[in-house]
């Protein structure tokens, strides 16, 4: 059996060095408690964002209802309908940006 020069000249790793490497890795590893704490924190963050999105969604629905009501009341007023259409377009763009366009019915 022949060994290449690099293999022959390579330093052999001792058990002590392997132990030190493992200790180094273990010392920096996340524990179950670390992962659980991070998971709990992320769940809280996600819940907060979800509440904000829900709040925005409700507000946009209310604005949409108000604008629909105004459209019915002032359909014959010159230029007002155009303003409402523009507002509805902006709301639709906001909903699309937030990913709510598929959830909110007009």
TORNU-957323 format. One line per field, with one value per atom (N, C-alpha, C, CB): residue number from 1; residue in three letters; atom name; y negated, z negated, x negated. Coordinates in Angstrom, 3 decimals. Glycine has a CB too. Layout:
N
nudren	[NUM ...]
numar	[ALA ...]
rovex	[CA ...]
c2	[Y ...]
c3	[Z ...]
c1	[X ...]
//
This chain:
106
nudren	[1 1 1 1 2 2 2 2 3 3 3 3 4 4 4 4 5 5 5 5 6 6 6 6 7 7 7 7 8 8 8 8 9 9 9 9 10 10 10 10 11 11 11 11 12 12 12 12 13 13 13 13 14 14 14 14 15 15 15 15 16 16 16 16 17 17 17 17 18 18 18 18 19 19 19 19 20 20 20 20 21 21 21 21 22 22 22 22 23 23 23 23 24 24 24 24 25 25 25 25 26 26 26 26 27 27 27 27 28 28 28 28 29 29 29 29 30 30 30 30 31 31 31 31 32 32 32 32 33 33 33 33 34 34 34 34 35 35 35 35 36 36 36 36 37 37 37 37 38 38 38 38 39 39 39 39 40 40 40 40 41 41 41 41 42 42 42 42 43 43 43 43 44 44 44 44 45 45 45 45 46 46 46 46 47 47 47 47 48 48 48 48 49 49 49 49 50 50 50 50 51 51 51 51 52 52 52 52 53 53 53 53 54 54 54 54 55 55 55 55 56 56 56 56 57 57 57 57 58 58 58 58 59 59 59 59 60 60 60 60 61 61 61 61 62 62 62 62 63 63 63 63 64 64 64 64 65 65 65 65 66 66 66 66 67 67 67 67 68 68 68 68 69 69 69 69 70 70 70 70 71 71 71 71 72 72 72 72 73 73 73 73 74 74 74 74 75 75 75 75 76 76 76 76 77 77 77 77 78 78 78 78 79 79 79 79 80 80 80 80 81 81 81 81 82 82 82 82 83 83 83 83 84 84 84 84 85 85 85 85 86 86 86 86 87 87 87 87 88 88 88 88 89 89 89 89 90 90 90 90 91 91 91 91 92 92 92 92 93 93 93 93 94 94 94 94 95 95 95 95 96 96 96 96 97 97 97 97 98 98 98 98 99 99 99 99 100 100 100 100 101 101 101 101 102 102 102 102 103 103 103 103 104 104 104 104 105 105 105 105 106 106 106 106]
numar	[UNK UNK UNK UNK UNK UNK UNK UNK UNK UNK UNK UNK UNK UNK UNK UNK UNK UNK UNK UNK UNK UNK UNK UNK UNK UNK UNK UNK UNK UNK UNK UNK UNK UNK UNK UNK UNK UNK UNK UNK UNK UNK UNK UNK UNK UNK UNK UNK UNK UNK UNK UNK UNK UNK UNK UNK UNK UNK UNK UNK UNK UNK UNK UNK UNK UNK UNK UNK UNK UNK UNK UNK UNK UNK UNK UNK UNK UNK UNK UNK UNK UNK UNK UNK UNK UNK UNK UNK UNK UNK UNK UNK UNK UNK UNK UNK UNK UNK UNK UNK UNK UNK UNK UNK UNK UNK UNK UNK UNK UNK UNK UNK UNK UNK UNK UNK UNK UNK UNK UNK UNK UNK UNK UNK UNK UNK UNK UNK UNK UNK UNK UNK UNK UNK UNK UNK UNK UNK UNK UNK UNK UNK UNK UNK UNK UNK UNK UNK UNK UNK UNK UNK UNK UNK UNK UNK UNK UNK UNK UNK UNK UNK UNK UNK UNK UNK UNK UNK UNK UNK UNK UNK UNK UNK UNK UNK UNK UNK UNK UNK UNK UNK UNK UNK UNK UNK UNK UNK UNK UNK UNK UNK UNK UNK UNK UNK UNK UNK UNK UNK UNK UNK UNK UNK UNK UNK UNK UNK UNK UNK UNK UNK UNK UNK UNK UNK UNK UNK UNK UNK UNK UNK UNK UNK UNK UNK UNK UNK UNK UNK UNK UNK UNK UNK UNK UNK UNK UNK UNK UNK UNK UNK UNK UNK UNK UNK UNK UNK UNK UNK UNK UNK UNK UNK UNK UNK UNK UNK UNK UNK UNK UNK UNK UNK UNK UNK UNK UNK UNK UNK UNK UNK UNK UNK UNK UNK UNK UNK UNK UNK UNK UNK UNK UNK UNK UNK UNK UNK UNK UNK UNK UNK UNK UNK UNK UNK UNK UNK UNK UNK UNK UNK UNK UNK UNK UNK UNK UNK UNK UNK UNK UNK UNK UNK UNK UNK UNK UNK UNK UNK UNK UNK UNK UNK UNK UNK UNK UNK UNK UNK UNK UNK UNK UNK UNK UNK UNK UNK UNK UNK UNK UNK UNK UNK UNK UNK UNK UNK UNK UNK UNK UNK UNK UNK UNK UNK UNK UNK UNK UNK UNK UNK UNK UNK UNK UNK UNK UNK UNK UNK UNK UNK UNK UNK UNK UNK UNK UNK UNK UNK UNK UNK UNK UNK UNK UNK UNK UNK UNK UNK UNK UNK UNK UNK UNK UNK UNK UNK UNK UNK UNK UNK UNK UNK UNK UNK UNK UNK UNK UNK UNK UNK UNK UNK UNK UNK UNK UNK UNK UNK UNK UNK UNK UNK]
rovex	[N CA C CB N CA C CB N CA C CB N CA C CB N CA C CB N CA C CB N CA C CB N CA C CB N CA C CB N CA C CB N CA C CB N CA C CB N CA C CB N CA C CB N CA C CB N CA C CB N CA C CB N CA C CB N CA C CB N CA C CB N CA C CB N CA C CB N CA C CB N CA C CB N CA C CB N CA C CB N CA C CB N CA C CB N CA C CB N CA C CB N CA C CB N CA C CB N CA C CB N CA C CB N CA C CB N CA C CB N CA C CB N CA C CB N CA C CB N CA C CB N CA C CB N CA C CB N CA C CB N CA C CB N CA C CB N CA C CB N CA C CB N CA C CB N CA C CB N CA C CB N CA C CB N CA C CB N CA C CB N CA C CB N CA C CB N CA C CB N CA C CB N CA C CB N CA C CB N CA C CB N CA C CB N CA C CB N CA C CB N CA C CB N CA C CB N CA C CB N CA C CB N CA C CB N CA C CB N CA C CB N CA C CB N CA C CB N CA C CB N CA C CB N CA C CB N CA C CB N CA C CB N CA C CB N CA C CB N CA C CB N CA C CB N CA C CB N CA C CB N CA C CB N CA C CB N CA C CB N CA C CB N CA C CB N CA C CB N CA C CB N CA C CB N CA C CB N CA C CB N CA C CB N CA C CB N CA C CB N CA C CB N CA C CB N CA C CB N CA C CB N CA C CB N CA C CB N CA C CB N CA C CB N CA C CB N CA C CB]
c2	[1.165 0.000 -1.235 0.006 -2.134 -3.338 -4.552 -3.481 -5.507 -6.753 -7.872 -7.059 -8.830 -9.988 -10.841 -10.823 -11.716 -12.522 -13.399 -13.386 -14.038 -14.915 -14.128 -15.606 -12.909 -12.097 -11.710 -10.836 -11.397 -10.980 -12.133 -10.450 -13.345 -14.500 -15.183 -15.497 -14.791 -15.422 -15.091 -14.964 -16.075 -15.894 -15.034 -17.255 -14.100 -13.267 -14.045 -11.915 -13.956 -14.639 -13.736 -15.007 -14.327 -13.545 -13.547 -14.097 -12.614 -12.564 -13.831 -11.330 -14.367 -15.605 -16.750 -15.963 -16.850 -17.906 -17.726 -17.916 -16.498 -16.233 -16.646 -14.723 -16.311 -16.715 -18.217 -16.153 -18.922 -20.385 -20.968 -20.946 -20.386 -20.860 -20.638 -20.139 -19.466 -19.183 -20.109 -17.723 -20.359 -21.263 -22.676 -21.294 -23.095 -24.406 -24.490 -24.684 -23.442 -23.414 -23.379 -22.198 -22.509 -22.365 -23.655 -21.212 -24.350 -25.592 -26.672 -26.101 -26.607 -27.624 -27.164 -28.043 -25.922 -25.385 -25.972 -23.861 -26.132 -26.567 -25.389 -27.126 -25.696 -24.654 -24.585 -24.922 -23.575 -23.466 -24.694 -22.178 -25.163 -26.351 -27.589 -26.586 -27.698 -28.826 -28.805 -28.786 -27.630 -27.483 -27.755 -26.060 -27.252 -27.474 -28.961 -26.672 -29.654 -31.090 -31.871 -31.618 -31.517 -32.178 -31.924 -31.701 -30.687 -30.329 -31.119 -28.813 -31.251 -31.998 -33.473 -31.864 -34.024 -35.419 -35.637 -35.841 -34.718 -34.843 -34.713 -33.796 -33.800 -33.661 -34.963 -32.504 -35.606 -36.886 -37.949 -37.344 -37.994 -38.967 -38.724 -38.899 -37.459 -37.107 -37.469 -35.602 -37.206 -37.538 -39.047 -37.023 -39.828 -41.286 -41.774 -41.938 -41.223 -41.612 -41.199 -40.965 -40.016 -39.527 -40.446 -38.098 -40.904 -41.837 -43.148 -42.107 -43.624 -44.868 -44.710 -45.300 -43.592 -43.349 -43.246 -42.061 -42.557 -42.434 -43.810 -41.511 -44.648 -45.998 -46.805 -46.708 -46.715 -47.428 -46.898 -47.277 -45.585 -44.962 -45.496 -43.418 -45.562 -46.073 -47.541 -45.906 -48.307 -49.730 -49.921 -50.446 -49.123 -49.226 -48.816 -48.356 -47.800 -47.386 -48.509 -46.102 -49.158 -50.262 -51.417 -50.755 -51.739 -52.814 -52.445 -53.090 -51.196 -50.726 -50.854 -49.245 -50.469 -50.590 -52.058 -49.959 -52.913 -54.337 -54.924 -55.099 -54.540 -55.056 -54.540 -54.669 -53.294 -52.745 -53.504 -51.226 -53.810 -54.576 -55.977 -54.665 -56.619 -57.957 -57.919 -58.544 -56.867 -56.734 -56.698 -55.470 -55.938 -55.857 -57.210 -54.799 -57.909 -59.182 -60.317 -59.588 -60.339 -61.480 -61.083 -62.167 -60.093 -59.595 -60.665 -58.411 -61.582 -62.593 -63.856 -62.968 -63.956 -65.141 -65.039 -65.294 -66.056 -66.046 -65.961 -67.294 -65.038 -64.917 -64.108 -66.260 -64.011 -63.294 -61.800 -63.541 -61.287 -59.860 -59.506 -59.473 -60.430 -60.227 -60.149 -61.368 -61.003 -60.986 -59.665 -62.159 -59.190 -57.923 -56.777 -57.658 -56.764 -55.722 -55.737 -55.899 -56.946 -57.066 -56.507 -58.549 -56.826 -56.308 -54.785 -56.930 -54.248 -52.787 -52.125 -52.423 -52.760 -52.237 -52.224 -53.075 -53.293 -53.353 -52.292 -54.750 -52.089 -51.052 -49.681 -51.094 -49.450 -48.169 -47.953 -48.114 -49.023 -48.913 -48.586 -50.222 -49.212 -48.918 -47.470 -49.877 -47.040 -45.657 -44.673 -45.426 -44.977 -44.088 -44.032 -44.559 -45.185 -45.250 -44.440 -46.709 -44.471 -43.729 -42.278 -44.403 -41.909 -40.533 -40.275 -39.568 -41.340 -41.196 -41.183 -42.322 -41.433 -41.547 -40.275 -41.908 -39.138 -37.877 -37.581 -36.727 -38.249 -37.990 -38.921 -38.117 -40.127 -41.141 -41.180 -42.535 -40.985 -41.077 -42.524 -40.129 -42.958 -44.356 -44.625 -44.703]
c3	[0.000 0.000 0.000 -1.224 0.938 1.019 0.694 2.419 0.040 -0.303 0.520 -1.818 0.877 1.598 0.635 2.226 1.183 0.379 -0.604 1.279 -0.118 -0.982 -2.136 -0.161 -1.843 -2.899 -3.915 -2.310 -3.452 -4.313 -5.200 -3.480 -4.611 -5.330 -6.187 -4.342 -5.985 -6.752 -8.224 -6.237 -9.055 -10.493 -10.962 -11.229 -11.807 -12.345 -13.445 -12.883 -13.451 -14.460 -15.682 -13.903 -16.816 -18.048 -18.623 -19.078 -19.523 -20.201 -21.009 -21.112 -21.569 -22.342 -21.448 -22.997 -20.247 -19.307 -18.850 -18.089 -18.622 -18.242 -19.389 -17.885 -20.601 -21.768 -21.889 -23.033 -21.634 -21.695 -20.617 -21.552 -19.413 -18.325 -18.676 -17.001 -19.204 -19.598 -20.718 -20.037 -21.678 -22.775 -22.240 -23.824 -21.268 -20.645 -19.965 -19.623 -19.222 -18.519 -19.519 -17.570 -20.512 -21.505 -22.294 -22.461 -22.588 -23.360 -22.593 -23.720 -21.286 -20.467 -19.878 -19.362 -20.138 -19.620 -20.366 -19.721 -19.642 -20.282 -21.041 -19.235 -22.192 -22.993 -22.634 -24.511 -23.138 -22.929 -23.493 -23.585 -24.637 -25.252 -24.379 -26.646 -23.762 -22.861 -21.684 -22.349 -21.096 -19.944 -20.372 -19.323 -21.537 -22.029 -22.277 -23.323 -22.866 -23.131 -21.823 -23.959 -20.849 -19.553 -18.873 -18.662 -18.959 -18.351 -18.992 -18.491 -20.329 -21.047 -20.629 -22.575 -20.522 -20.111 -18.696 -20.189 -17.791 -16.413 -16.326 -15.530 -17.122 -17.128 -17.573 -18.048 -18.592 -19.056 -17.982 -20.296 -17.290 -16.208 -15.086 -15.653 -14.720 -13.648 -14.052 -13.309 -15.314 -15.790 -15.725 -17.233 -16.104 -16.042 -14.620 -16.635 -13.691 -12.280 -11.758 -11.418 -12.148 -11.713 -12.203 -12.216 -13.449 -13.982 -13.206 -15.474 -12.853 -12.090 -10.712 -11.953 -10.055 -8.728 -8.822 -8.105 -9.854 -10.041 -10.251 -11.237 -11.053 -11.298 -10.003 -12.333 -9.222 -7.937 -7.009 -7.275 -6.993 -6.146 -6.509 -6.288 -7.811 -8.244 -7.860 -9.756 -8.030 -7.682 -6.186 -8.114 -5.372 -3.922 -3.509 -3.196 -4.168 -3.860 -4.192 -4.643 -5.345 -5.745 -4.748 -7.159 -4.322 -3.336 -2.031 -3.092 -1.626 -0.384 -0.484 -0.090 -1.639 -1.836 -1.784 -3.190 -2.469 -2.470 -1.064 -3.386 -0.318 1.044 1.939 1.633 1.746 2.527 2.201 2.244 0.907 0.484 1.094 -1.049 1.052 1.643 3.153 1.339 3.789 5.232 5.547 5.770 4.770 4.990 4.758 4.074 3.709 3.355 4.324 1.956 4.811 5.614 7.027 4.926 7.572 8.889 9.961 9.254 9.795 10.827 10.644 10.838 9.551 9.326 10.187 7.817 10.979 11.931 11.222 12.808 11.644 11.154 9.875 10.936 9.090 7.825 8.044 6.990 9.028 9.337 9.740 10.469 10.457 10.888 9.677 11.835 8.673 7.449 6.701 6.533 6.634 5.945 6.677 5.843 8.001 8.774 8.523 10.269 8.457 8.184 6.792 8.291 5.794 4.436 4.420 3.449 5.141 5.211 5.864 5.987 6.873 7.510 6.529 8.747 5.740 4.754 3.667 4.117 3.234 2.236 2.813 1.796 4.052 4.698 4.768 6.117 5.039 5.087 3.704 5.619 2.665 1.293 0.942 0.275 1.273 0.993 1.719 1.400 2.952 3.723 3.089 5.192 2.675 2.043 0.750 1.758 -0.005 -1.263 -1.057 -2.198 0.177 0.448 0.052 -0.287 -0.115 -0.543 0.643 -1.496 1.853 3.014 3.290 4.222 2.878 3.110 1.986 3.245 0.819 -0.350 -0.439 -1.598 0.070 -0.112 1.123 -0.378 0.916 2.006 2.131 1.783 3.352 3.591 3.131 5.065]
c1	[-0.850 0.000 -0.901 0.970 -0.660 -1.483 -0.632 -2.125 -1.230 -0.557 -1.155 -0.673 -0.306 -0.822 -1.652 0.342 -2.435 -3.335 -2.554 -4.217 -1.464 -0.654 -0.035 0.457 0.439 1.031 -0.038 1.702 -1.223 -2.310 -2.772 -3.473 -2.774 -3.286 -2.201 -3.873 -0.941 0.142 -0.005 1.525 0.293 0.195 1.354 0.184 1.085 2.148 2.858 1.590 4.173 4.979 5.093 6.393 4.822 4.867 6.277 3.869 6.540 7.835 8.064 7.922 7.013 7.127 7.602 5.774 7.030 7.427 8.874 6.491 9.262 10.652 11.583 10.853 11.195 11.987 12.099 11.384 11.002 11.023 11.922 9.608 11.864 12.728 14.201 12.379 14.511 15.895 16.351 16.038 15.495 15.835 16.109 14.696 15.301 15.488 16.853 14.366 17.208 18.492 19.640 18.571 19.541 20.609 20.812 20.294 19.738 19.836 20.602 18.439 20.585 21.238 22.561 20.326 22.949 24.201 25.388 24.215 26.489 27.725 28.318 28.739 28.879 29.524 30.999 29.343 31.676 33.122 33.823 33.679 33.342 33.939 33.736 33.340 32.548 32.285 33.257 30.825 33.426 34.320 35.763 34.193 36.162 37.525 37.775 37.769 36.797 36.948 37.066 35.755 36.248 36.298 37.636 35.149 38.090 39.381 40.517 39.647 40.495 41.522 41.494 41.322 40.291 40.140 40.673 38.668 40.340 40.815 42.326 40.157 42.904 44.358 45.009 44.791 44.428 44.957 44.864 44.219 43.739 43.561 44.569 42.124 44.732 45.670 47.093 45.577 47.448 48.792 49.014 49.004 47.995 48.110 48.314 46.875 47.552 47.681 49.055 46.553 49.490 50.795 51.909 51.026 51.806 52.805 52.796 52.548 51.608 51.510 52.141 50.045 51.858 52.422 53.943 51.827 54.433 55.879 56.502 56.198 55.848 56.341 56.387 55.461 55.338 55.283 56.370 53.883 56.551 57.561 58.954 57.513 59.271 60.573 60.751 60.731 59.684 59.749 59.974 58.462 59.281 59.457 60.869 58.423 61.425 62.801 63.781 63.174 63.551 64.430 64.343 64.064 63.139 62.955 63.640 61.452 63.489 64.119 65.649 63.714 66.226 67.679 68.112 68.099 67.355 67.685 67.635 66.732 66.627 66.496 67.618 65.136 68.008 69.123 70.410 69.301 70.606 71.776 71.756 71.833 70.601 70.472 70.703 69.085 70.238 70.441 71.923 69.749 72.677 74.117 74.786 74.735 74.380 75.027 74.694 74.623 73.470 73.020 72.606 71.862 73.282 72.912 73.031 73.770 73.945 74.185 73.340 75.645 72.611 71.793 70.537 71.427 70.312 69.205 67.850 69.258 67.003 65.640 65.499 65.082 66.565 66.476 66.283 67.724 66.961 66.845 65.405 67.829 64.790 63.401 62.466 62.955 62.715 61.905 62.064 62.293 63.295 63.559 62.870 65.084 62.951 62.276 60.771 62.560 60.221 58.786 58.453 58.337 59.288 59.076 59.191 60.093 60.160 60.312 59.101 61.581 58.539 57.326 56.158 56.964 56.038 54.955 55.134 54.891 56.373 56.655 56.303 58.151 56.676 56.362 54.851 56.972 54.100 52.638 52.072 52.015 52.628 52.184 52.500 52.859 53.721 54.121 53.217 55.582 52.899 52.017 50.633 51.911 50.128 48.807 48.775 48.420 49.868 49.947 50.357 50.924 50.673 51.079 52.530 50.166 53.291 54.682 55.639 55.058 55.141 56.013 56.799 55.203 56.302 57.003 57.990 56.003 57.810 58.640 59.845 57.812 59.718 60.753 61.647 60.124 62.915 63.864 64.317 65.069 64.467 64.858 66.270 64.729]
//
